[in-house]
Amino acid sequence: MPTRGKSAHDVVIVGGGVIGCSIAYFLAAHHGIQAVILERDGIGSGASGNAAGELAAVGRHQYSDMYTKFILQGIAMHHELADEIMDTSGIDYLFSDITQVRPALNRSDVTDLQYQVQWQESLGLSANWVEPSELKSRYGWLSHKALGAVETVEKQLESYPFCLAMLRAAEKLGVTVKSGDAAKIVQLPGQIVEVELESGETIQTTNLVIANGPWAVALGASLGFTIPMKPLRGQIVHAALPSGFGLPSYSIFHDSNYMLPKASGALLLGTTDEAVGFNPFPTKEAERDILASVVDMIPPLEAASVIRTTACLRPSTPDDLPIIGQIPDSDGIYLATGHGHKGITLALITGKAIGDLVARRNCDIDISMFKLSRFGTMQ
Ligand SMILES: Cc1cc2nc3c(=O)[nH]c(=O)nc-3n(C[C@H](O)[C@H](O)[C@H](O)COP(=O)(O)OP(=O)(O)OC[C@H]3O[C@@H](n4cnc5c(N)ncnc54)[C@H](O)[C@@H]3O)c2cc1C
């Protein structure tokens, strides 16, 4: 059995999504601990490699002040570390600015959005209310039905290259990936955790991080506790514009619908929030619904053609907050999942927090509101 410290199996992370890769990176970069990432499919093959890649604290979801501040801290870490991660990994994940326009399409939107402007300002964020008379000249793609809009400048990135960059940077510091499907976790005496793979192989470790997205529920059950989390399918239409159109220089978001031009030249139209179990397949129905809604809000998209539609599963908790921390009464078992709509945004802050916890170091990030025990489902 490896001793705690530098041995390759001192830390095992189940899940090679953006959360698992980020934890591995911080463990290696900040603590010199080289974890093994256990991944059953491909790195970033879940939501992490298929997400829109928008990093905004305020948008279609209105979170509590505390959670919004945590998200802002997460975005600040992206600003701080983007160059370091891109340099170490050699992967440019196109971390860039994008103007975000949130239109009011009815009177109640006007009230909500004007309140949001004040709230954003109270958080120290810059947000402007654009009057309807200015919309046509500034945001000509938007329907003339809009009664005003909030404009902000946000960050975005390319999700799959970002996930790969986290992995490559971690690998350069000694992290390894093992192919395998974790079926069961057993806590053995002497602070040893055993992971049983579907293949029958077993892996022992002194620190296990469960970071396998919505599938963490099954691993929790094998340990005898309930993780109240469900997969929430989201679909994105990848669209192309006819020649001569040119990609708009701003994004437009309203409820679940959005148009997001990417720095790569791609045009993403979203999305859905579907509770359909572990079904990761795109549907023609969702594609039609997304197109109908975005064309209504952004008429020039009528001319867009569909390249493909993708679907993936968000790990979604009842209160929309992630689950980050040590499992109570366990010896060396940690959870990092449930990031819902914000996993790309919160990847770095989660990676640092769990890295510090596993290394038994003081952590300057407050993760007390993300404990599993808040649900009262521990046995
Ligand atoms: C349509 C859509 C758009 C999104 N857009 C954004 C966005 O713009 N900004 C943002 O911040 N967030 C966004 N998200 C949310 C974000 O994608 C997720 O919160 C995040 O990717 C979750 O990462 P994860 O690493 O926890 O899970 P995942 O990406 O699901 O990774 C889990 C990994 O674990 C592996 N795995 C599962 N079970 C096992 C097992 N038993 N053994 C071994 N390996 C296993 C899987 O193969 C997978 O690779 C979006 C999500 C969707 C669906």
The ligand as a MOL file (V3000), in Angstrom:
LIG
                    3D

  0  0  0     0  0            999 V3000
M  V30 BEGIN CTAB
M  V30 COUNTS 53 58 0 0 0
M  V30 BEGIN ATOM
M  V30 1 C -25.4500 22.0990 -22.7460 0
M  V30 2 C -24.5650 22.4800 -21.5840 0
M  V30 3 C -23.9270 23.7120 -21.5920 0
M  V30 4 C -23.1280 24.0980 -20.5080 0
M  V30 5 N -22.5270 25.3140 -20.5490 0
M  V30 6 C -21.7790 25.7170 -19.4910 0
M  V30 7 C -21.1570 26.9910 -19.5120 0
M  V30 8 O -21.2870 27.7390 -20.4820 0
M  V30 9 N -20.4420 27.3790 -18.4200 0
M  V30 10 C -20.3020 26.5680 -17.3200 0
M  V30 11 O -19.6540 26.9700 -16.3540 0
M  V30 12 N -20.8550 25.3250 -17.2970 0
M  V30 13 C -21.5930 24.8930 -18.3420 0
M  V30 14 N -22.1980 23.6700 -18.3180 0
M  V30 15 C -22.0490 22.8330 -17.1100 0
M  V30 16 C -20.7410 22.0560 -17.1270 0
M  V30 17 O -20.5430 21.4930 -18.4000 0
M  V30 18 C -20.7620 20.9420 -16.0630 0
M  V30 19 O -21.1620 21.4710 -14.8140 0
M  V30 20 C -19.3650 20.3320 -15.9000 0
M  V30 21 O -18.8460 19.9440 -17.1510 0
M  V30 22 C -19.3940 19.1280 -14.9600 0
M  V30 23 O -18.0910 18.6020 -14.9470 0
M  V30 24 P -17.7340 17.2490 -14.2000 0
M  V30 25 O -16.2800 17.0450 -14.3650 0
M  V30 26 O -18.3110 17.2960 -12.8200 0
M  V30 27 O -18.5910 16.1280 -14.9490 0
M  V30 28 P -18.4330 15.4660 -16.3800 0
M  V30 29 O -17.9860 16.4090 -17.3990 0
M  V30 30 O -19.7090 14.7370 -16.6180 0
M  V30 31 O -17.2540 14.4250 -16.1820 0
M  V30 32 C -17.4190 13.2230 -15.4710 0
M  V30 33 C -16.4710 12.1930 -16.0690 0
M  V30 34 O -16.5070 11.0290 -15.2580 0
M  V30 35 C -16.4700 9.8870 -16.0930 0
M  V30 36 N -17.0860 8.8000 -15.3350 0
M  V30 37 C -18.3940 8.6830 -14.9910 0
M  V30 38 N -18.5730 7.5930 -14.2270 0
M  V30 39 C -17.3630 6.9990 -14.1060 0
M  V30 40 C -16.9320 5.8260 -13.4310 0
M  V30 41 N -17.7930 5.0670 -12.7370 0
M  V30 42 N -15.6260 5.4900 -13.5000 0
M  V30 43 C -14.7520 6.2700 -14.2040 0
M  V30 44 N -15.1170 7.3910 -14.8620 0
M  V30 45 C -16.4110 7.7570 -14.8030 0
M  V30 46 C -17.2630 10.2940 -17.3210 0
M  V30 47 O -16.9060 9.4920 -18.4340 0
M  V30 48 C -16.8570 11.7550 -17.4760 0
M  V30 49 O -15.7430 11.9070 -18.3280 0
M  V30 50 C -22.9700 23.2360 -19.3940 0
M  V30 51 C -23.5870 21.9820 -19.4020 0
M  V30 52 C -24.3810 21.6020 -20.4810 0
M  V30 53 C -25.0400 20.2520 -20.4640 0
M  V30 END ATOM
M  V30 BEGIN BOND
M  V30 1 1 1 2
M  V30 2 1 2 3
M  V30 3 2 2 52
M  V30 4 2 3 4
M  V30 5 1 4 5
M  V30 6 1 4 50
M  V30 7 2 5 6
M  V30 8 1 6 7
M  V30 9 1 6 13
M  V30 10 2 7 8
M  V30 11 1 7 9
M  V30 12 1 9 10
M  V30 13 2 10 11
M  V30 14 1 10 12
M  V30 15 2 12 13
M  V30 16 1 13 14
M  V30 17 1 14 15
M  V30 18 1 14 50
M  V30 19 1 15 16
M  V30 20 1 16 17
M  V30 21 1 16 18
M  V30 22 1 18 19
M  V30 23 1 18 20
M  V30 24 1 20 21
M  V30 25 1 20 22
M  V30 26 1 22 23
M  V30 27 1 23 24
M  V30 28 2 24 25
M  V30 29 1 24 26
M  V30 30 1 24 27
M  V30 31 1 27 28
M  V30 32 2 28 29
M  V30 33 1 28 30
M  V30 34 1 28 31
M  V30 35 1 31 32
M  V30 36 1 32 33
M  V30 37 1 33 34
M  V30 38 1 33 48
M  V30 39 1 34 35
M  V30 40 1 35 36
M  V30 41 1 35 46
M  V30 42 1 36 37
M  V30 43 1 36 45
M  V30 44 2 37 38
M  V30 45 1 38 39
M  V30 46 1 39 40
M  V30 47 2 39 45
M  V30 48 1 40 41
M  V30 49 2 40 42
M  V30 50 1 42 43
M  V30 51 2 43 44
M  V30 52 1 44 45
M  V30 53 1 46 47
M  V30 54 1 46 48
M  V30 55 1 48 49
M  V30 56 2 50 51
M  V30 57 1 51 52
M  V30 58 1 52 53
M  V30 END BOND
M  V30 END CTAB
M  END
